[in-house]
């Protein structure tokens, strides 16, 4: 005989999906707004930020932003990417030997070092 879900479990599941749907929509609306506003002039963005029509859709404004002489977007992304790669490489290069020492060590100092790292990774930085 097949076992069916009881009503409270079904209600909790439905509430969970509703909450997830609301959170997804809350996160997707700003992404949609940024995407469509990249293809419109500033006057249209101010007048109708959520509307895009085929007449408004052009790559001219996006290309003007990328090739602007006031701010070089491509160079800024390149510097950001370089910084991210270097920071990650340094973190891995420093963390690997420390993790090995902590994992293999059996003294009180190793346990203290482990607790220090765990407490540092579990507390939020402000």
Secondary structure, DSSP 8 states (H G I E B T S, - for coil): ------HHHHHHHHHHHHHHHHHHHHHHHHHHHHHHHTTS-HHHHHH-TT---TTT--SHHHHHHHT-SS--HHHHHHHHHHHHHHHHHHHHHHHHHHHHHHHH--SHHHHHHHHHHHHHHHS---
